[in-house]
Amino acid sequence: MDAGVIKLSAANLQDLAVGLLFLISGVGTIAYRSLTSNLRRYDTSQWVTLGSPKLFKAKSVSDELRFFWYILSFQYRKNETRKIRISGDVILACFAAIWIISMCLLVFGDFRRYDFNLTFVKTDGNVGSELFSASAGCQSAVLEQTQKA
């Protein structure tokens, strides 16, 4: 098989994974909103215990950890309300899928292919070389000054 075809299919898989990451994040956000509103409506004491979570509310780290522990320890499954259990299951599935896709992208992804070049900036293959040479010249000047003293 041609190496170009393999590289193209791998690039398409990476783009698909990034798209899935965004899609699953959106579904998880909707499920989070649904869970918090259902908790506020049907189980107010648990909603207050979790720190009165809302979608775009400034939260502390302890509130976030408390909410994620509520999901990861399956405490939402003890609730009698079916809507709360379903929303919690969706959030848990989204969390697991996002984690798996992120790890796969981190391990197998080629992030160099997302090279954003600005059209009005002249790109040079030796970017940074002039900084390195200026830095070396400055260091040699400092070295000469210290040897003279």
DSSP file (Angstrom, degrees, kcal/mol; ACC not computed):
  #  RESIDUE AA STRUCTURE BP1 BP2  ACC     N-H-->O    O-->H-N    N-H-->O    O-->H-N    TCO  KAPPA ALPHA  PHI   PSI    X-CA   Y-CA   Z-CA
    1    1 A M              0   0    0      0, 0.0     2,-0.1     0, 0.0     5,-0.0   0.000 360.0 360.0 360.0 144.2    0.0    0.0    0.0
    2    2 A D     >  -     0   0    0      1,-0.1     4,-1.7     2,-0.0     3,-0.3  -0.390 360.0-136.2 -67.7 138.1    1.2    3.5   -0.8
    3    3 A A  H  > S+     0   0    0      1,-0.2     4,-2.4     2,-0.2     5,-0.2   0.827 104.1  58.4 -65.4 -31.6    2.7    5.4    2.1
    4    4 A G  H  > S+     0   0    0      2,-0.2     4,-2.3     1,-0.2    -1,-0.2   0.877 104.6  49.8 -66.0 -37.1    0.8    8.5    1.1
    5    5 A V  H  > S+     0   0    0     -3,-0.3     4,-2.5     2,-0.2    -1,-0.2   0.905 111.5  48.6 -67.3 -41.3   -2.6    6.7    1.3
    6    6 A I  H  X S+     0   0    0     -4,-1.7     4,-2.3     2,-0.2    -2,-0.2   0.916 112.3  48.6 -64.3 -42.7   -1.7    5.5    4.8
    7    7 A K  H  X S+     0   0    0     -4,-2.4     4,-2.1     1,-0.2    -2,-0.2   0.899 112.1  49.4 -64.8 -39.7   -0.6    9.0    5.9
    8    8 A L  H  X S+     0   0    0     -4,-2.3     4,-2.2     2,-0.2    -2,-0.2   0.907 111.3  48.3 -66.0 -42.2   -3.9   10.5    4.5
    9    9 A S  H  X S+     0   0    0     -4,-2.5     4,-2.1     2,-0.2    -1,-0.2   0.879 111.2  50.7 -67.8 -35.7   -6.1    7.9    6.2
   10   10 A A  H  X S+     0   0    0     -4,-2.3     4,-2.0     2,-0.2    -1,-0.2   0.891 109.9  50.7 -66.2 -38.2   -4.2    8.5    9.5
   11   11 A A  H  X S+     0   0    0     -4,-2.1     4,-2.2     1,-0.2    -2,-0.2   0.900 109.9  49.8 -65.2 -40.3   -4.8   12.2    9.1
   12   12 A N  H  X S+     0   0    0     -4,-2.2     4,-2.3     1,-0.2    -1,-0.2   0.879 109.2  52.0 -66.4 -36.7   -8.5   11.7    8.5
   13   13 A L  H  X S+     0   0    0     -4,-2.1     4,-2.3     2,-0.2    -1,-0.2   0.888 109.1  50.3 -65.6 -38.1   -8.7    9.5   11.6
   14   14 A Q  H  X S+     0   0    0     -4,-2.0     4,-2.2     2,-0.2    -2,-0.2   0.914 111.0  48.1 -66.3 -41.9   -7.1   12.2   13.7
   15   15 A D  H  X S+     0   0    0     -4,-2.2     4,-2.3     1,-0.2    -2,-0.2   0.891 111.0  51.7 -64.1 -38.8   -9.5   14.8   12.3
   16   16 A L  H  X S+     0   0    0     -4,-2.3     4,-2.6     2,-0.2    -2,-0.2   0.904 109.2  50.4 -63.1 -41.4  -12.4   12.5   13.0
   17   17 A A  H  X S+     0   0    0     -4,-2.3     4,-2.1     2,-0.2    -2,-0.2   0.898 110.4  48.8 -64.9 -40.7  -11.1   12.0   16.6
   18   18 A V  H  X S+     0   0    0     -4,-2.2     4,-1.9     2,-0.2    -1,-0.2   0.908 112.1  49.4 -65.9 -40.9  -10.9   15.8   17.2
   19   19 A G  H  X S+     0   0    0     -4,-2.3     4,-2.4     1,-0.2    -2,-0.2   0.908 110.7  49.7 -63.0 -42.2  -14.4   16.2   15.8
   20   20 A L  H  X S+     0   0    0     -4,-2.6     4,-3.0     1,-0.2     5,-0.3   0.872 106.2  57.4 -63.3 -36.4  -15.7   13.5   18.0
   21   21 A L  H  X S+     0   0    0     -4,-2.1     4,-1.8     1,-0.2    -1,-0.2   0.925 110.3  42.9 -59.7 -45.5  -14.0   15.2   21.0
   22   22 A F  H  X S+     0   0    0     -4,-1.9     4,-2.0     2,-0.2    -2,-0.2   0.902 114.9  49.9 -67.2 -41.3  -15.9   18.4   20.3
   23   23 A L  H  X S+     0   0    0     -4,-2.4     4,-2.1     1,-0.2    -2,-0.2   0.928 112.4  46.1 -64.3 -45.6  -19.2   16.5   19.7
   24   24 A I  H  X S+     0   0    0     -4,-3.0     4,-2.7     1,-0.2    -1,-0.2   0.861 109.5  55.7 -67.3 -35.0  -18.9   14.5   22.9
   25   25 A S  H  X S+     0   0    0     -4,-1.8     4,-2.1    -5,-0.3    -1,-0.2   0.905 108.0  49.0 -62.2 -40.3  -18.0   17.6   24.9
   26   26 A G  H  X S+     0   0    0     -4,-2.0     4,-2.1     2,-0.2    -2,-0.2   0.913 111.5  48.1 -64.6 -43.4  -21.2   19.2   23.6
   27   27 A V  H  X S+     0   0    0     -4,-2.1     4,-2.4     1,-0.2    -2,-0.2   0.909 111.7  50.9 -63.6 -41.4  -23.3   16.2   24.6
   28   28 A G  H  X S+     0   0    0     -4,-2.7     4,-2.4     1,-0.2    -1,-0.2   0.868 108.2  52.4 -63.9 -36.6  -21.6   16.1   28.0
   29   29 A T  H  X S+     0   0    0     -4,-2.1     4,-2.2     2,-0.2    -1,-0.2   0.907 110.2  47.5 -65.3 -42.1  -22.4   19.8   28.5
   30   30 A I  H  X S+     0   0    0     -4,-2.1     4,-2.2     2,-0.2    -2,-0.2   0.905 112.9  48.9 -65.2 -40.8  -26.0   19.3   27.7
   31   31 A A  H  X S+     0   0    0     -4,-2.4     4,-2.8     2,-0.2    -2,-0.2   0.882 109.6  52.6 -66.6 -37.2  -26.2   16.3   30.1
   32   32 A Y  H  X S+     0   0    0     -4,-2.4     4,-2.6     2,-0.2     5,-0.2   0.923 110.3  47.9 -61.8 -44.7  -24.5   18.4   32.8
   33   33 A R  H  X S+     0   0    0     -4,-2.2     4,-2.1     1,-0.2    -2,-0.2   0.907 113.0  48.5 -62.1 -42.2  -27.1   21.1   32.4
   34   34 A S  H  X S+     0   0    0     -4,-2.2     4,-2.4     2,-0.2    -2,-0.2   0.915 112.1  48.6 -65.4 -43.5  -29.8   18.5   32.5
   35   35 A L  H  X S+     0   0    0     -4,-2.8     4,-2.6     1,-0.2    -2,-0.2   0.929 112.3  47.2 -64.2 -45.4  -28.5   16.8   35.6
   36   36 A T  H  X S+     0   0    0     -4,-2.6     4,-2.1     1,-0.2    -1,-0.2   0.897 113.8  47.1 -66.8 -38.5  -28.0   20.0   37.6
   37   37 A S  H  X S+     0   0    0     -4,-2.1     4,-1.8    -5,-0.2    -1,-0.2   0.889 114.0  47.9 -70.2 -36.5  -31.4   21.3   36.7
   38   38 A N  H  X>S+     0   0    0     -4,-2.4     4,-3.2     2,-0.2     5,-0.6   0.874 111.0  51.0 -70.3 -36.0  -33.0   18.0   37.6
   39   39 A L  H  X5S+     0   0    0     -4,-2.6     4,-1.8    -5,-0.2     8,-0.4   0.918 110.9  48.8 -63.8 -42.1  -31.1   17.9   40.9
   40   40 A R  H  <5S+     0   0    0     -4,-2.1    -2,-0.2    -5,-0.2    -1,-0.2   0.878 118.6  40.5 -64.1 -37.0  -32.3   21.4   41.7
   41   41 A R  H  <5S+     0   0    0     -4,-1.8     3,-0.2    -5,-0.1    -2,-0.2   0.924 131.1  20.3 -78.5 -45.9  -35.9   20.4   40.9
   42   42 A Y  H  <5S+     0   0    0     -4,-3.2     2,-0.2     1,-0.2    -3,-0.2   0.748 132.8  28.7-101.9 -26.6  -36.1   16.9   42.4
   43   43 A D     X< +     0   0    0     -4,-1.8     4,-2.0    -5,-0.6     3,-0.3  -0.601  61.2 165.3-137.9  73.5  -33.3   16.6   45.0
   44   44 A T  H  > S+     0   0    0      1,-0.2     4,-2.4    -3,-0.2     5,-0.2   0.839  75.0  57.3 -63.0 -36.2  -32.6   20.0   46.4
   45   45 A S  H  > S+     0   0    0      1,-0.2     4,-2.2     2,-0.2    -1,-0.2   0.913 109.6  44.8 -64.2 -41.3  -30.6   18.7   49.4
   46   46 A Q  H  > S+     0   0    0     -3,-0.3     4,-2.0     2,-0.2    -1,-0.2   0.878 110.9  54.6 -68.6 -36.7  -28.1   16.9   47.1
   47   47 A W  H  <>S+     0   0    0     -4,-2.0     5,-2.3    -8,-0.4    -2,-0.2   0.903 111.0  44.7 -62.5 -41.7  -27.9   19.9   44.8
   48   48 A V  H ><5S+     0   0    0     -4,-2.4     3,-1.5     3,-0.2    -2,-0.2   0.882 109.9  55.7 -69.5 -38.4  -26.9   22.1   47.8
   49   49 A T  H 3<5S+     0   0    0     -4,-2.2    -2,-0.2     1,-0.3    -1,-0.2   0.860 104.6  54.0 -61.2 -36.1  -24.5   19.5   49.0
   50   50 A L  T 3<5S-     0   0    0     -4,-2.0    -1,-0.3    -5,-0.1    17,-0.2   0.474 129.4 -96.7 -78.3  -1.0  -22.8   19.5   45.6
   51   51 A G  T < 5 -     0   0    0     -3,-1.5    -3,-0.2    -4,-0.1    -2,-0.1   0.738  60.7 -75.9  94.6  25.0  -22.3   23.3   45.9
   52   52 A S      < -     0   0    0     -5,-2.3    -4,-0.1    -6,-0.2    -1,-0.1   0.951  66.2-150.1  50.0  60.7  -25.4   24.4   43.9
   53   53 A P        +     0   0    0      0, 0.0     2,-0.3     0, 0.0    -1,-0.1  -0.342  22.1 175.5 -67.7 138.5  -23.8   23.6   40.5
   54   54 A K    >   -     0   0    0      3,-0.1     3,-0.8     1,-0.1   -21,-0.1  -0.898  39.2-110.6-132.6 164.2  -24.8   25.6   37.4
   55   55 A L  T 3  S+     0   0    0     -2,-0.3     2,-0.1     1,-0.3    -1,-0.1   0.951 110.5  21.3 -65.8 -52.8  -23.4   25.5   33.9
   56   56 A F  T 3  S+     0   0    0      2,-0.1     2,-0.4    -3,-0.1    -1,-0.3  -0.359  92.5 126.3-115.1  52.5  -21.6   28.8   33.7
   57   57 A K    <   -     0   0    0     -3,-0.8     2,-0.5    -2,-0.1    -3,-0.1  -0.870  69.7-106.9-108.5 141.4  -21.1   29.6   37.4
   58   58 A A        -     0   0    0     -2,-0.4     2,-0.3     1,-0.0    -2,-0.1  -0.556  49.7-171.5 -67.1 117.9  -17.7   30.4   38.9
   59   59 A K        -     0   0    0     -2,-0.5     2,-0.2    -6,-0.0    -8,-0.0  -0.786  20.4-125.3-115.4 154.8  -16.9   27.3   40.8
   60   60 A S     >  -     0   0    0     -2,-0.3     4,-2.0     1,-0.1     5,-0.1  -0.523  30.4-110.8 -89.1 165.7  -14.2   26.4   43.3
   61   61 A V  H  > S+     0   0    0      1,-0.2     4,-2.8     2,-0.2     5,-0.2   0.877 118.7  55.7 -64.4 -37.3  -11.9   23.4   42.8
   62   62 A S  H  > S+     0   0    0      1,-0.2     4,-2.3     2,-0.2    -1,-0.2   0.880 106.6  50.3 -65.7 -36.1  -13.6   21.6   45.7
   63   63 A D  H  > S+     0   0    0      2,-0.2     4,-2.3     1,-0.2    -1,-0.2   0.917 111.8  47.9 -65.4 -42.3  -17.0   22.1   44.1
   64   64 A E  H  X S+     0   0    0     -4,-2.0     4,-2.6     2,-0.2     5,-0.2   0.929 113.4  46.8 -63.4 -45.0  -15.7   20.6   40.9
   65   65 A L  H  X S+     0   0    0     -4,-2.8     4,-2.4     1,-0.2    -1,-0.2   0.886 111.0  52.7 -65.1 -37.8  -14.1   17.7   42.6
   66   66 A R  H  X S+     0   0    0     -4,-2.3     4,-1.8    -5,-0.2    -1,-0.2   0.914 111.5  46.2 -62.7 -42.6  -17.2   17.1   44.7
   67   67 A F  H  X S+     0   0    0     -4,-2.3     4,-1.7     2,-0.2    -2,-0.2   0.928 113.3  47.8 -67.7 -44.3  -19.3   16.9   41.6
   68   68 A F  H  X S+     0   0    0     -4,-2.6     4,-3.3     1,-0.2     5,-0.2   0.862 111.3  51.1 -66.4 -33.7  -16.9   14.6   39.7
   69   69 A W  H  X S+     0   0    0     -4,-2.4     4,-2.3     2,-0.2     6,-0.3   0.876 105.8  56.4 -68.4 -35.3  -16.7   12.3   42.7
   70   70 A Y  H  <>S+     0   0    0     -4,-1.8     5,-1.3    -5,-0.2     6,-1.0   0.884 115.6  37.8 -59.5 -39.2  -20.6   12.3   42.7
   71   71 A I  H ><5S+     0   0    0     -4,-1.7     3,-1.5     3,-0.2    -2,-0.2   0.939 117.8  47.4 -77.3 -50.0  -20.5   11.1   39.1
   72   72 A L  H 3<5S+     0   0    0     -4,-3.3    -2,-0.2     1,-0.3    -3,-0.2   0.775 111.3  50.8 -68.4 -26.7  -17.4    8.7   39.4
   73   73 A S  T 3<5S-     0   0    0     -4,-2.3    -1,-0.3    -5,-0.2    -2,-0.1   0.333 109.2-122.4 -92.8   8.6  -18.6    7.0   42.6
   74   74 A F  T X 5 +     0   0    0     -3,-1.5     3,-1.0     1,-0.1     4,-0.3   0.759  64.7 142.7  60.2  28.6  -22.1    6.3   41.0
   75   75 A Q  G > < +     0   0    0     -5,-1.3     3,-1.3    -6,-0.3     4,-0.2   0.787  64.6  65.5 -68.7 -25.5  -23.9    8.2   43.8
   76   76 A Y  G >  S+     0   0    0     -6,-1.0     3,-1.2     1,-0.2    -1,-0.2   0.744  88.6  68.6 -66.6 -21.9  -26.3    9.5   41.3
   77   77 A R  G <  S+     0   0    0     -3,-1.0    -1,-0.2     1,-0.2    -2,-0.2   0.704  88.3  65.1 -70.7 -18.9  -27.5    5.9   40.8
   78   78 A K  G <  S+     0   0    0     -3,-1.3    -1,-0.2    -4,-0.3    -2,-0.2   0.612  81.0 101.2 -77.7 -12.0  -29.0    5.9   44.3
   79   79 A N    <   -     0   0    0     -3,-1.2     6,-0.1    -4,-0.2   -36,-0.0  -0.482  69.2-143.1 -76.4 143.3  -31.5    8.6   43.3
   80   80 A E  S    S+     0   0    0     -2,-0.2     2,-0.4     4,-0.0    -1,-0.1   0.717  74.1  97.9 -77.6 -21.0  -35.1    7.5   42.5
   81   81 A T     >  -     0   0    0      1,-0.2     4,-1.6     2,-0.0     3,-0.3  -0.561  63.7-153.8 -76.5 123.2  -35.6   10.0   39.7
   82   82 A R  H  > S+     0   0    0     -2,-0.4     4,-2.5     1,-0.2     5,-0.2   0.853  91.8  59.0 -65.5 -36.4  -34.9    8.3   36.3
   83   83 A K  H  > S+     0   0    0      1,-0.2     4,-2.3     2,-0.2    -1,-0.2   0.876 105.6  49.4 -62.0 -37.9  -33.9   11.6   34.7
   84   84 A I  H  > S+     0   0    0     -3,-0.3     4,-2.3     2,-0.2    -1,-0.2   0.909 111.4  48.6 -68.0 -41.8  -31.1   12.1   37.2
   85   85 A R  H  X S+     0   0    0     -4,-1.6     4,-2.2     2,-0.2    -2,-0.2   0.909 113.1  47.2 -65.4 -41.3  -29.8    8.5   36.6
   86   86 A I  H  X S+     0   0    0     -4,-2.5     4,-2.4     2,-0.2    -2,-0.2   0.930 112.6  48.5 -66.8 -44.7  -29.9    8.9   32.9
   87   87 A S  H  X S+     0   0    0     -4,-2.3     4,-2.4     1,-0.2    -2,-0.2   0.903 111.8  50.2 -62.2 -40.5  -28.1   12.3   32.9
   88   88 A G  H  X S+     0   0    0     -4,-2.3     4,-2.4     2,-0.2    -1,-0.2   0.896 109.8  50.4 -63.8 -40.4  -25.5   10.9   35.2
   89   89 A D  H  X S+     0   0    0     -4,-2.2     4,-2.5     2,-0.2    -2,-0.2   0.901 110.8  49.2 -63.6 -40.4  -24.9    7.9   33.0
   90   90 A V  H  X S+     0   0    0     -4,-2.4     4,-2.6     2,-0.2    -2,-0.2   0.915 111.3  49.1 -65.8 -42.1  -24.5   10.2   29.9
   91   91 A I  H  X S+     0   0    0     -4,-2.4     4,-2.6     2,-0.2    -2,-0.2   0.918 112.1  48.7 -62.8 -42.7  -22.0   12.4   31.8
   92   92 A L  H  X S+     0   0    0     -4,-2.4     4,-2.4     2,-0.2    -2,-0.2   0.912 112.5  48.0 -63.9 -42.3  -20.0    9.4   32.9
   93   93 A A  H  X S+     0   0    0     -4,-2.5     4,-2.5     2,-0.2    -2,-0.2   0.905 113.1  48.1 -64.9 -41.0  -20.0    7.9   29.3
   94   94 A C  H  X S+     0   0    0     -4,-2.6     4,-2.8     2,-0.2     5,-0.2   0.909 110.8  51.1 -65.5 -41.8  -18.9   11.3   27.9
   95   95 A F  H  X S+     0   0    0     -4,-2.6     4,-2.2    -5,-0.2    -2,-0.2   0.930 112.7  45.6 -60.6 -45.8  -16.2   11.7   30.5
   96   96 A A  H  X S+     0   0    0     -4,-2.4     4,-2.4     2,-0.2    -2,-0.2   0.914 114.4  48.1 -65.1 -42.6  -14.8    8.2   29.7
   97   97 A A  H  X S+     0   0    0     -4,-2.5     4,-2.7     2,-0.2     5,-0.3   0.909 111.7  49.2 -65.7 -41.9  -15.0    8.8   25.9
   98   98 A I  H  X S+     0   0    0     -4,-2.8     4,-2.5     1,-0.2    -1,-0.2   0.912 112.1  49.3 -63.3 -41.5  -13.3   12.2   26.2
   99   99 A W  H  X S+     0   0    0     -4,-2.2     4,-2.1    -5,-0.2    -2,-0.2   0.924 113.4  45.6 -63.9 -44.7  -10.5   10.7   28.3
  100  100 A I  H  X S+     0   0    0     -4,-2.4     4,-2.4     2,-0.2    -2,-0.2   0.933 115.0  46.4 -65.7 -46.2  -10.0    7.8   25.9
  101  101 A I  H  X S+     0   0    0     -4,-2.7     4,-2.6     1,-0.2     5,-0.2   0.902 112.1  51.6 -64.3 -40.2  -10.0   10.0   22.8
  102  102 A S  H  X S+     0   0    0     -4,-2.5     4,-2.3    -5,-0.3    -1,-0.2   0.911 110.7  47.7 -63.3 -42.0   -7.6   12.5   24.4
  103  103 A M  H  X S+     0   0    0     -4,-2.1     4,-2.5     2,-0.2     5,-0.3   0.905 112.0  49.9 -66.1 -40.6   -5.2    9.8   25.4
  104  104 A C  H  X>S+     0   0    0     -4,-2.4     4,-3.1     2,-0.2     5,-0.5   0.915 112.4  47.3 -64.1 -42.2   -5.3    8.3   21.9
  105  105 A L  H  X5S+     0   0    0     -4,-2.6     4,-1.5     3,-0.2    -2,-0.2   0.891 112.8  49.6 -65.2 -38.3   -4.7   11.7   20.3
  106  106 A L  H  <5S+     0   0    0     -4,-2.3    -2,-0.2    -5,-0.2    -1,-0.2   0.907 120.5  34.4 -66.8 -41.4   -1.9   12.4   22.8
  107  107 A V  H  <5S+     0   0    0     -4,-2.5    -2,-0.2    -5,-0.2    -3,-0.2   0.924 135.1  21.1 -80.8 -46.1   -0.1    9.1   22.1
  108  108 A F  H  <5S+     0   0    0     -4,-3.1    -3,-0.2    -5,-0.3    -2,-0.2   0.548  97.3 107.5-103.6  -9.2   -0.9    8.6   18.4
  109  109 A G     << -     0   0    0     -4,-1.5     2,-0.7    -5,-0.5     3,-0.1  -0.346  57.6-144.6 -77.3 152.2   -1.7   12.1   17.1
  110  110 A D    >   +     0   0    0      1,-0.1     3,-1.0    -2,-0.1     4,-0.1  -0.882  19.7 176.3-114.2  95.5    0.6   14.2   14.9
  111  111 A F  G >   +     0   0    0     -2,-0.7     3,-1.1     1,-0.2    -1,-0.1   0.563  68.5  78.0 -80.6  -7.5    0.1   17.7   16.1
  112  112 A R  G 3  S+     0   0    0      1,-0.2     3,-0.3    -3,-0.1    -1,-0.2   0.717  80.8  69.4 -71.3 -18.7    2.7   19.1   13.7
  113  113 A R  G <  S+     0   0    0     -3,-1.0     2,-0.8     1,-0.3    -1,-0.2   0.671  84.3  71.6 -74.8 -13.4    0.2   18.8   10.9
  114  114 A Y    <   +     0   0    0     -3,-1.1     2,-0.9    -4,-0.1    -1,-0.3  -0.415  66.5 155.1 -94.9  57.4   -1.8   21.7   12.5
  115  115 A D        -     0   0    0     -2,-0.8     2,-0.8    -3,-0.3    -3,-0.1  -0.764  31.1-155.0 -88.7 108.0    0.9   24.2   11.5
  116  116 A F        -     0   0    0     -2,-0.9     2,-0.5     2,-0.0    -2,-0.1  -0.755  12.4-172.6 -90.3 110.1   -0.9   27.5   11.3
  117  117 A N        -     0   0    0     -2,-0.8     2,-0.4     6,-0.0    -2,-0.0  -0.875  18.5-137.2-103.5 131.7    0.9   29.9    9.0
  118  118 A L    >   -     0   0    0     -2,-0.5     3,-1.2     1,-0.1     5,-0.1  -0.741  10.5-141.2 -86.1 134.1   -0.1   33.4    8.7
  119  119 A T  T 3  S+     0   0    0     -2,-0.4    -1,-0.1     1,-0.3     4,-0.1   0.785  98.9  52.1 -69.6 -27.1   -0.1   34.6    5.1
  120  120 A F  T 3  S+     0   0    0      2,-0.1     2,-0.5    -3,-0.0    -1,-0.3   0.457  95.4  82.2 -90.2   0.8    1.3   38.0    5.8
  121  121 A V  S <  S-     0   0    0     -3,-1.2     2,-0.5     0, 0.0    -3,-0.0  -0.913  82.0-127.2-107.0 128.7    4.2   36.7    7.8
  122  122 A K        -     0   0    0     -2,-0.5     2,-0.4     1,-0.0    -2,-0.1  -0.608  24.7-144.9 -75.2 123.0    7.3   35.6    5.8
  123  123 A T        -     0   0    0     -2,-0.5     2,-0.4    -4,-0.1    -1,-0.0  -0.728  16.1-170.4 -92.7 138.7    8.1   32.0    6.9
  124  124 A D    >   -     0   0    0     -2,-0.4     3,-0.9     1,-0.1    -2,-0.0  -0.970  27.5-136.4-127.8 141.6   11.8   31.0    7.1
  125  125 A G  T 3  S+     0   0    0     -2,-0.4    -1,-0.1     1,-0.3     2,-0.1   0.744 104.2  55.4 -67.4 -23.0   13.2   27.6    7.6
  126  126 A N  T >  S+     0   0    0      2,-0.0     3,-1.9    -3,-0.0     4,-0.5  -0.246  74.4 163.4-106.1  44.7   15.8   28.9   10.0
  127  127 A V  T <   +     0   0    0     -3,-0.9    -4,-0.0     1,-0.3    -2,-0.0  -0.441  69.7  17.5 -65.8 130.7   13.4   30.6   12.4
  128  128 A G  T 3> S+     0   0    0     -2,-0.2     4,-2.0     4,-0.0    -1,-0.3   0.245  92.9 106.7  93.9 -12.9   15.1   31.4   15.7
  129  129 A S  H <> S+     0   0    0     -3,-1.9     4,-2.6     1,-0.2     5,-0.2   0.880  79.0  52.1 -68.2 -35.5   18.6   31.0   14.3
  130  130 A E  H  > S+     0   0    0     -4,-0.5     4,-2.1     1,-0.2    -1,-0.2   0.854 109.0  51.0 -68.9 -32.0   19.2   34.8   14.4
  131  131 A L  H  > S+     0   0    0      2,-0.2     4,-2.3     1,-0.2    -1,-0.2   0.902 110.8  48.8 -67.3 -39.7   18.2   34.8   18.0
  132  132 A F  H  X S+     0   0    0     -4,-2.0     4,-2.5     2,-0.2    -2,-0.2   0.913 112.3  47.2 -66.8 -42.4   20.6   32.0   18.7
  133  133 A S  H  X S+     0   0    0     -4,-2.6     4,-2.3     2,-0.2    -1,-0.2   0.888 112.8  49.3 -68.0 -37.1   23.4   33.7   17.0
  134  134 A A  H  X S+     0   0    0     -4,-2.1     4,-2.1     2,-0.2    -1,-0.2   0.895 111.7  49.7 -66.4 -38.6   22.7   37.0   18.8
  135  135 A S  H  X S+     0   0    0     -4,-2.3     4,-2.2     2,-0.2    -2,-0.2   0.906 110.7  49.1 -65.9 -41.2   22.6   35.2   22.0
  136  136 A A  H  X S+     0   0    0     -4,-2.5     4,-2.2     2,-0.2    -2,-0.2   0.899 111.0  50.5 -65.4 -39.9   25.9   33.5   21.3
  137  137 A G  H  X S+     0   0    0     -4,-2.3     4,-1.9     1,-0.2    -2,-0.2   0.889 110.7  49.3 -64.3 -39.0   27.4   36.9   20.4
  138  138 A C  H  X S+     0   0    0     -4,-2.1     4,-2.2     2,-0.2    -2,-0.2   0.894 110.6  50.2 -66.7 -40.6   26.2   38.4   23.6
  139  139 A Q  H  X S+     0   0    0     -4,-2.2     4,-2.3     1,-0.2    -2,-0.2   0.895 110.0  49.8 -66.3 -39.3   27.6   35.5   25.7
  140  140 A S  H  X S+     0   0    0     -4,-2.2     4,-2.4     2,-0.2    -1,-0.2   0.880 109.9  51.6 -67.7 -35.6   31.0   35.8   24.0
  141  141 A A  H  X S+     0   0    0     -4,-1.9     4,-2.1     2,-0.2    -2,-0.2   0.903 111.0  47.5 -66.4 -39.8   31.0   39.6   24.7
  142  142 A V  H  X S+     0   0    0     -4,-2.2     4,-2.2     2,-0.2    -2,-0.2   0.898 111.0  51.8 -66.1 -39.9   30.2   38.9   28.4
  143  143 A L  H  X S+     0   0    0     -4,-2.3     4,-1.8     1,-0.2    -2,-0.2   0.905 109.6  49.3 -63.6 -41.8   32.9   36.3   28.5
  144  144 A E  H  X S+     0   0    0     -4,-2.4     4,-1.8     1,-0.2    -1,-0.2   0.899 110.1  51.4 -64.2 -40.6   35.4   38.7   27.0
  145  145 A Q  H  X S+     0   0    0     -4,-2.1     4,-1.3     1,-0.2    -2,-0.2   0.894 110.8  47.8 -64.0 -40.4   34.5   41.4   29.6
  146  146 A T  H  < S+     0   0    0     -4,-2.2    -1,-0.2     1,-0.2    -2,-0.2   0.843 110.2  52.0 -72.3 -30.6   34.9   39.1   32.5
  147  147 A Q  H  < S+     0   0    0     -4,-1.8    -1,-0.2     1,-0.2    -2,-0.2   0.848 108.1  52.1 -71.3 -33.0   38.3   37.9   31.2
  148  148 A K  H  <        0   0    0     -4,-1.8    -1,-0.2     1,-0.2    -2,-0.2   0.831 360.0 360.0 -69.9 -31.6   39.5   41.5   30.9
  149  149 A A     <        0   0    0     -4,-1.3    -1,-0.2    -5,-0.2    -2,-0.2   0.473 360.0 360.0 -80.0 360.0   38.5   42.2   34.5
